[in-house]
């Protein structure tokens, strides 16, 4: 019985050794083959954000502005995100949402909707390091230094203007 036990032991060792050798051969990298391409996008540390009215991206102008941000992100690798100002459609209600984007790491904030634009004009001076891009149907006075009005006559125009402005901002 003792001889039978040793034979089984050596047989098991041989099988285990064969499995290990087969695994090493199968997993050994072949010369001349390119590794699989990396599919993840590497982003810059820059964030550009969008403040929308309560309707979020259901608003036509906001949807086009978001598309413009995504276009710019694809070209420049900046990070983009959006936030809808929930609740009443007043500048006072939009202001805290705007502030959360400004202190939350956004280097630029695109603002869609009249009340969001009014809130940005009133509070932009509190965030001097943040650039505010204000989407407006007509040219109106901006708060100065860190705000820029983008006059858009149609929602589709918002996409191209936002993409262009974000690309310009990220070059500097």
N, C-alpha and C positions, 0 to 999 in steps of 0.2 A: 504494500500500500504506500509505502514511503516513496518508492520509485515513481509511482503514478503521480504523486503530488509534485515532485520536482519537474516532471515532464510538462505538467500543466502550467507550472510557474514559468518555465522557459518559453513555452508556447505563447503565453500571455504577454511576456516581455517582447517577443518577436513581433506579435501583432501590434502592440503599442508603438514599437519603434517604426514599423511600417506606416502607421497612421501619421506619426509625427513627420517622417520624411516626406510623405505625400502632401501634407499640409504646407510644409516649407516650400516645396517645389511649386505648388499651386499658387501660393501667395507671393512668390519671389517676383520683384518687378522686372519687366522685360526692358532691355535696352532699346532705345529708339522710339518708344511710345511716349507721346505727350500725356502728362497727367490730365485728369478731367478739368475742364474750365471752371473757375469759380463763378457761381451765379449770383452771389450776394453783392449788392451794391455797397460800396464804401462811401459813407457820407462825410461831408465836411462838418466841423462843429457848429456851423452857422445854421440858425433856425429862422425861417420866415413863416409868419402865422397869418391867419385870416379870421377876422371877427365878422360874423354874419348876423343878420336879424334873427328873431326867434324861429323863423321858418327853416333856418339852416340852409342846407344845399338845395332845398326845394325852391328857394328864391332863384329866379333865372340869372340875375346878375352875380349872385354869390356862387352859383354852380359854374358859371364861366370864369369867374375869378379863381376858383379852386382848380379848374382845368388849366388855367394859366400858370398857377403855382406848380402844378404837377409837371407841366411842360418845362418850366425853368429848372425844377429839381432834376429832371432827366438829363438836362444839359450841364448843369453846374454842380450837381450832387449836394445841394443844400437840403436840409431837412425841412419838411413842410407839415403843418397841422392846422386845424381850424377849430373854432369854438363858436357856438351859437349863443347869443345873448337871450336867454329865456326870460319870460315874464313880460311886463309892460313894455311897450315900444316908446320909451322915453330916454333921453340922454342920461338922466340920473341912474336909470336901471342898467344901461349899457356900460357905464363907467367902470364898475367893478370887474366886469368881464374883460374889458380892455386892459385894466390894470393887471389882471392876473396873467394875461399874455405878456405884457411888458416886463413884469418882474419874474416871469416864468422861463426866461431864457431866449425869448424872441428878439433877434437883432432888428427885425423889421416886422411891422404889422400892416397888412392890407385891411382896410375897413370898408365894408359894404353896407349900404343902407343909410338913410338920412340921419337916423338917431345915433347910429354908431359914429358917423362922421362928425356930428355935433359934439358928441362926447370926446372924440379925439381932439377936436379943435380946442375944447375947454381944458383938457388935461394933459396934452402932449408936453407942455413945459415941465411937468413933474417927472418925465422920463427922457432926459436929454440924450441918452445914449441909444435910444430906439428911434428908428426912422418909421414914420407913419405915411402910408400911401392911401389917400382918400379917394374912393370911387364916387364920382359925382356926375349927375346928369347935366349940370351947368357949372361953369367956373364960379367958385365962391371964394371968399377970403380964407386963407389958411392961417394957422397959428404962427407960421414963420419957420425958423430954423430947421426943425426936425419933422416937418410935415410937407407933403407934396400932394397937390390935388391932381387927380387924373380924370379929365373930362371924358366921359364915355357916353356916346349917343345911343348905343344899343348894348344889350348884354354880351353879344358876340365880340364886340370891340373890347370889352373888359378882359377877355382872355389874352388877346395879343398885347395889350398895354401892360397888363400885370406881368406876363412872361418877360417882356422887354425890360421893364423897370427892375425886376428881380435879377435878371442877368446883369444889368448895369451895376446894381448895388453890390453884387458879389464879386465883381471884377476889381472893385476898389478896396 
